[in-house]
Amino acid sequence: MAIGELVDGFGRRLNYVRISVTDRCNFRCTYCMPEEGVACLSHRDILRYEDIAFLCKAFADLGVGKFRFTGGEPLVRKGLVPFLQEFHREMPHIKTALTTNGSLLEEYAGELSQAGLHSLNISLDTLDPEKFRQITRIGDIGRVLAGIDAARRAGLKNIKLNAVLIRGFNDGEVERLLEFAEEHGLLLRLIEFMPLEDDVWTKDAFISGEEILSMLPGGRWIKEDGGSKEDGPAQYFVNEATGRRIGVIDAVSNHFCKNCNRLRVSAEGGLRTCLFSENETPLKDIIERRDADGLREALLAAARAKPRCWSDVKTGTLHMSGIGG
């Protein structure tokens, strides 16, 4: 039973937390980090799994019902799968999700199937091997495709395929991505290119959610109503004629700030109340002291200070790899 609720100054109930378990990644995606990579945190600077569990318990006591574990690439951190399995045993009523680039899924899918994941998101922006090498700089699409197959064979459910649409790069692949998702029992979600970093993002490369909808094949697509209170920002659409289903995340052109229910925690324990904001509340010292009361007050205070909208904060200097998306 929750002992309170995380509610911000605008009355939004915050019940969904994304936690980055590492800032390290085995890809160098162009919209996520510079080609040379970023300076990685040392092991002593990131939260231990025991710290993450303590933090999640505090969040759960304040009404959080879903945690998504991200990176960097979360599966590059040793011990993640056993942690997720133990987390599920300790808090089976809490929804857990994982976001991955899929490159290590073939190795871990079987064990992940025992971790009680509510959903698995796989990032895949293109099905073209050359374009895939171009956007990831060092990735092998074959490993990702093998990982997708392994996840399905292992019985993992609710697998989503996330693709960031970039004009001039993959905007001609929408139907191909949709067909691939259907063939493999996945739900495709198309995402607007977000202006987190001025050196990467340009207006010319941006495709709005409205334009994305106009690009969908097969005639009329109807927006679905409803959804879970812990759901993310995607809007889902069904094709009136074929029954095909797709998600669109239009966080830039049709920002969902008025309904935002999320918080983010970086690998080193910085609590961020808005993806676009550089302001963080440091939690690591409080967590390491196991100061439950102090942590609760810090979470409540940060929630109250959540900005009204991303347009109210400074943007343009953030690497996505450091904040888990």
C-alpha positions as CSV (number, residue, x, y, z in Angstrom):
1,M,0.0,0.0,0.0
2,A,1.4,3.4,-1.0
3,I,2.1,5.7,1.9
4,G,1.6,8.8,-0.3
5,E,1.7,9.9,-3.9
6,L,4.2,11.7,-6.1
7,V,2.2,14.6,-7.4
8,D,3.7,17.6,-9.0
9,G,2.8,21.3,-8.7
10,F,0.3,21.0,-11.6
11,G,-1.6,18.0,-10.2
12,R,0.0,15.4,-12.4
13,R,0.4,12.0,-10.6
14,L,3.9,10.6,-11.4
15,N,3.8,6.8,-11.4
16,Y,6.2,5.8,-14.1
17,V,10.0,5.9,-13.6
18,R,12.8,5.2,-16.2
19,I,16.1,4.2,-14.6
20,S,19.4,4.1,-16.5
21,V,21.5,1.3,-15.1
22,T,24.6,2.3,-17.2
23,D,25.8,5.1,-19.4
24,R,27.8,2.6,-21.5
25,C,26.7,1.4,-24.9
26,N,28.0,-1.0,-27.6
27,F,26.6,1.3,-30.3
28,R,27.4,4.9,-31.2
29,C,24.1,6.0,-32.7
30,T,24.4,9.4,-34.4
31,Y,21.4,11.0,-32.5
32,C,22.5,9.6,-29.1
33,M,26.2,10.4,-28.8
34,P,29.2,11.7,-30.7
35,E,31.3,9.4,-32.9
36,E,34.1,9.2,-30.4
37,G,31.7,8.2,-27.6
38,V,31.4,9.9,-24.3
39,A,33.5,9.8,-21.1
40,C,32.1,6.8,-19.2
41,L,31.4,6.8,-15.5
42,S,33.6,4.6,-13.3
43,H,31.9,1.7,-11.6
44,R,32.1,3.4,-8.2
45,D,30.1,6.4,-9.6
46,I,27.0,4.5,-10.6
47,L,24.3,3.1,-8.4
48,R,24.8,-0.5,-7.3
49,Y,21.9,-2.9,-7.9
50,E,21.2,-2.8,-4.1
51,D,20.9,0.9,-4.4
52,I,18.5,0.7,-7.3
53,A,16.4,-1.8,-5.4
54,F,16.3,0.6,-2.4
55,L,15.3,3.5,-4.7
56,C,12.6,1.5,-6.4
57,K,11.1,0.5,-3.1
58,A,10.9,4.2,-2.1
59,F,9.3,5.0,-5.4
60,A,6.8,2.2,-5.1
61,D,5.8,3.3,-1.6
62,L,4.9,6.7,-3.3
63,G,2.6,5.1,-5.8
64,V,5.0,4.3,-8.8
65,G,3.6,1.2,-10.6
66,K,6.1,0.8,-13.5
67,F,9.8,0.9,-13.9
68,R,11.6,0.9,-17.2
69,F,15.3,0.0,-17.1
70,T,17.4,1.6,-19.8
71,G,21.0,2.6,-20.5
72,G,23.1,3.3,-22.6
73,E,22.6,-0.3,-23.5
74,P,21.4,-1.9,-20.2
75,L,22.4,-5.5,-21.1
76,V,26.1,-4.5,-21.3
77,R,26.0,-4.1,-17.5
78,K,27.0,-7.4,-15.8
79,G,24.3,-8.8,-13.5
80,L,21.3,-7.0,-14.9
81,V,19.3,-10.1,-15.7
82,P,19.7,-11.6,-12.2
83,F,18.8,-8.2,-10.8
84,L,15.6,-8.1,-12.8
85,Q,14.7,-11.7,-11.8
86,E,15.2,-10.8,-8.1
87,F,13.2,-7.6,-8.5
88,H,10.3,-9.5,-9.9
89,R,10.4,-11.9,-7.0
90,E,10.5,-9.1,-4.4
91,M,7.9,-6.9,-6.1
92,P,5.8,-9.1,-8.4
93,H,2.9,-6.5,-8.4
94,I,5.2,-3.8,-10.1
95,K,5.4,-3.6,-13.9
96,T,8.9,-3.8,-15.2
97,A,10.1,-3.0,-18.7
98,L,13.4,-3.0,-20.6
99,T,14.6,-0.9,-23.5
100,T,17.5,-2.4,-25.5
101,N,19.2,-2.1,-28.9
102,G,18.7,-5.8,-29.2
103,S,22.3,-6.7,-29.9
104,L,22.7,-8.9,-26.8
105,L,19.2,-10.3,-26.7
106,E,20.2,-13.6,-28.3
107,E,22.5,-14.3,-25.3
108,Y,20.0,-13.2,-22.6
109,A,16.5,-13.8,-23.9
110,G,16.0,-17.1,-22.1
111,E,17.0,-15.7,-18.7
112,L,14.9,-12.5,-19.4
113,S,11.8,-14.7,-19.9
114,Q,12.1,-15.6,-16.2
115,A,12.3,-11.9,-15.1
116,G,8.5,-11.2,-15.4
117,L,9.0,-8.3,-17.8
118,H,5.8,-6.5,-18.7
119,S,7.2,-5.2,-22.0
120,L,10.4,-5.2,-24.0
121,N,11.3,-2.3,-26.3
122,I,13.8,-2.8,-29.1
123,S,15.3,0.1,-30.9
124,L,15.6,-0.5,-34.7
125,D,15.6,2.6,-37.0
126,T,16.2,0.8,-40.3
127,L,16.2,-2.7,-41.8
128,D,18.8,-1.8,-44.4
129,P,22.2,-3.2,-43.2
130,E,24.2,-0.3,-44.7
131,K,22.0,2.3,-43.2
132,F,22.1,0.4,-39.9
133,R,25.9,0.6,-39.9
134,Q,25.6,4.3,-40.8
135,I,23.4,5.3,-37.9
136,T,24.9,3.0,-35.3
137,R,28.4,3.5,-36.6
138,I,29.5,0.1,-35.2
139,G,26.3,-2.0,-35.0
140,D,25.6,-5.3,-36.7
141,I,22.0,-5.6,-37.7
142,G,22.3,-9.4,-37.9
143,R,22.8,-9.6,-34.2
144,V,19.7,-7.5,-33.6
145,L,17.6,-9.6,-35.9
146,A,18.9,-12.7,-34.2
147,G,18.0,-11.2,-30.8
148,I,14.5,-10.4,-31.9
149,D,14.0,-14.1,-32.9
150,A,15.5,-15.3,-29.6
151,A,13.2,-13.0,-27.6
152,R,10.1,-14.4,-29.4
153,R,11.3,-18.0,-29.0
154,A,11.9,-17.4,-25.3
155,G,8.2,-16.3,-24.9
156,L,8.8,-12.7,-24.1
157,K,5.6,-10.8,-24.5
158,N,4.6,-7.3,-25.5
159,I,7.6,-6.6,-27.6
160,K,7.7,-3.2,-29.3
161,L,9.9,-2.0,-32.1
162,N,10.9,1.6,-31.8
163,A,12.1,3.6,-34.9
164,V,13.1,7.3,-34.9
165,L,12.0,8.7,-38.2
166,I,14.6,11.0,-39.8
167,R,13.9,12.7,-43.1
168,G,16.2,11.6,-45.9
169,F,17.4,8.6,-43.9
170,N,14.6,6.1,-43.1
171,D,11.4,8.0,-44.1
172,G,11.0,5.6,-47.0
173,E,10.9,2.5,-44.8
174,V,7.7,3.0,-42.9
175,E,5.8,0.3,-44.8
176,R,8.7,-2.1,-44.7
177,L,9.1,-1.6,-40.9
178,L,5.4,-2.1,-40.4
179,E,5.4,-5.4,-42.4
180,F,8.5,-6.6,-40.5
181,A,6.9,-5.9,-37.2
182,E,3.7,-7.7,-38.2
183,E,5.6,-10.7,-39.5
184,H,7.5,-11.0,-36.2
185,G,4.6,-10.3,-33.8
186,L,5.9,-6.9,-32.8
187,L,4.2,-3.6,-32.3
188,L,5.9,-0.8,-34.4
189,R,6.2,2.6,-32.8
190,L,7.4,5.6,-34.9
191,I,9.1,8.4,-33.0
192,E,9.7,12.0,-33.8
193,F,13.3,13.1,-33.9
194,M,13.8,15.0,-30.7
195,P,15.9,18.2,-30.5
196,L,18.1,17.2,-27.5
197,E,21.4,18.1,-29.1
198,D,21.9,21.1,-31.5
199,D,24.9,19.4,-33.3
200,V,22.7,16.5,-34.4
201,W,19.1,17.7,-34.7
202,T,17.9,19.9,-37.6
203,K,14.5,21.1,-38.6
204,D,15.1,19.6,-42.1
205,A,15.5,16.1,-40.7
206,F,12.4,16.4,-38.4
207,I,9.1,14.6,-39.4
208,S,6.1,15.5,-37.3
209,G,3.6,13.0,-35.9
210,E,1.0,14.4,-38.3
211,E,3.2,13.8,-41.3
212,I,4.0,10.3,-40.0
213,L,0.3,9.5,-39.9
214,S,0.0,10.7,-43.5
215,M,2.8,8.3,-44.5
216,L,1.1,5.2,-43.1
217,P,-0.1,2.8,-45.8
218,G,-3.6,1.4,-46.4
219,G,-6.0,4.3,-46.0
220,R,-7.6,5.5,-42.8
221,W,-6.0,5.0,-39.4
222,I,-8.2,5.6,-36.3
223,K,-6.8,6.6,-32.9
224,E,-7.4,4.2,-30.1
225,D,-8.9,5.4,-26.8
226,G,-7.9,4.5,-23.3
227,G,-4.6,2.9,-22.1
228,S,-3.0,2.1,-18.8
229,K,-2.2,4.9,-16.3
230,E,1.4,3.7,-16.4
231,D,1.6,3.8,-20.2
232,G,4.2,5.9,-22.0
233,P,3.7,8.8,-24.4
234,A,2.7,6.8,-27.5
235,Q,-0.6,7.2,-29.2
236,Y,-1.9,4.1,-30.9
237,F,-3.8,3.8,-34.2
238,V,-5.6,1.0,-35.9
239,N,-6.2,0.8,-39.7
240,E,-9.9,0.8,-40.4
241,A,-9.6,-1.7,-43.3
242,T,-6.8,-4.0,-42.3
243,G,-6.8,-3.9,-38.5
244,R,-3.1,-3.1,-38.5
245,R,-1.9,-1.4,-35.3
246,I,0.9,1.2,-34.9
247,G,2.1,3.6,-32.3
248,V,3.3,7.2,-32.9
249,I,5.3,9.2,-30.3
250,D,5.0,12.9,-31.2
251,A,6.7,14.4,-28.2
252,V,7.9,17.5,-30.1
253,S,5.0,18.6,-32.3
254,N,2.2,17.5,-30.0
255,H,3.9,17.4,-26.6
256,F,2.2,15.4,-23.9
257,C,3.5,17.5,-21.1
258,K,0.0,18.1,-19.6
259,N,-0.3,14.4,-19.1
260,C,3.3,13.5,-18.3
261,N,3.6,11.0,-15.6
262,R,7.3,10.2,-15.7
263,L,10.5,10.7,-13.9
264,R,14.0,9.6,-14.9
265,V,17.0,8.5,-12.9
266,S,20.5,8.5,-14.4
267,A,23.1,5.8,-13.8
268,E,24.8,7.9,-11.2
269,G,21.6,8.6,-9.3
270,G,20.5,12.0,-10.7
271,L,16.7,12.4,-10.6
272,R,15.4,14.3,-13.7
273,T,11.8,15.4,-13.8
274,C,11.8,16.3,-17.5
275,L,13.7,14.6,-20.4
276,F,14.8,18.0,-21.8
277,S,15.8,19.6,-18.6
278,E,19.4,19.7,-17.4
279,N,18.3,20.1,-13.7
280,E,18.8,17.0,-11.6
281,T,18.3,16.1,-7.9
282,P,21.3,14.1,-6.7
283,L,20.1,11.0,-4.9
284,K,23.2,8.8,-4.6
285,D,24.5,9.9,-1.2
286,I,21.0,9.7,0.3
287,I,20.5,6.2,-1.1
288,E,23.9,5.0,0.0
289,R,23.1,6.1,3.6
290,R,19.9,4.1,3.3
291,D,18.1,7.3,4.6
292,A,14.5,6.2,3.7
293,D,12.9,9.4,5.2
294,G,15.4,11.7,3.4
295,L,15.0,9.9,0.1
296,R,11.2,10.1,0.4
297,E,11.4,13.9,1.0
298,A,13.8,14.4,-1.9
299,L,11.5,12.5,-4.2
300,L,8.5,14.5,-3.1
301,A,10.3,17.8,-3.4
302,A,11.6,17.0,-6.9
303,A,8.2,16.0,-8.0
304,R,6.7,19.2,-6.8
305,A,9.3,21.1,-8.9
306,K,8.6,19.3,-12.2
307,P,8.3,21.9,-14.9
308,R,5.0,22.6,-16.6
309,C,6.4,21.8,-20.1
310,W,9.6,20.9,-21.9
311,S,9.3,24.3,-23.7
312,D,10.0,26.0,-20.3
313,V,13.5,24.5,-19.9
314,K,16.8,24.9,-21.6
315,T,17.5,22.2,-24.3
316,G,20.1,21.5,-27.0
317,T,23.2,20.2,-25.1
318,L,22.1,16.8,-23.9
319,H,23.4,13.4,-25.0
320,M,20.6,10.8,-24.9
321,S,23.0,8.1,-23.8
322,G,23.4,9.8,-20.4
323,I,19.7,9.9,-19.5
324,G,18.2,6.8,-20.9
325,G,15.7,8.4,-23.4
